[in-house]
């Protein structure tokens, strides 16, 4: 598993340290990887009314927004690739906080593991 952020390598390092992640984190300030997978970049996606619902859900689970690093208008998503680089699953956030269905992500990973 890897994560790709659109901030600088310094911010990626700070994320790894603050969140105690045990996977590789890469920086893509040019956002080229986001463009390859069609991730949305717009003010509209950030200001969508659904964002407040997503924020409330996150807050109810103990998560809180900290400083924004990188491009605030860049939405993310989840991409699952197999060892050959074939895309097995893609979720593009429609608005900030539109999370991928983890059952679908896990099914894609299980399919890869079984092959």
HELIX and SHEET records of a PDB file:
HELIX    1   1 UNK A    9  UNK A   19  1                                  11    
HELIX    2   2 UNK A   32  UNK A   36  1                                   5    
HELIX    3   3 UNK A   43  UNK A   47  1                                   5    
HELIX    4   4 UNK A   50  UNK A   60  1                                  11    
HELIX    5   5 UNK A  102  UNK A  114  1                                  13    
SHEET    1   A 2 UNK A   2  UNK A   5  0                                        
SHEET    2   A 2 UNK A  24  UNK A  27  1                                        
SHEET    1   B 2 UNK A  77  UNK A  81  0                                        
SHEET    2   B 2 UNK A  87  UNK A  92 -1                                        
END                                                                             
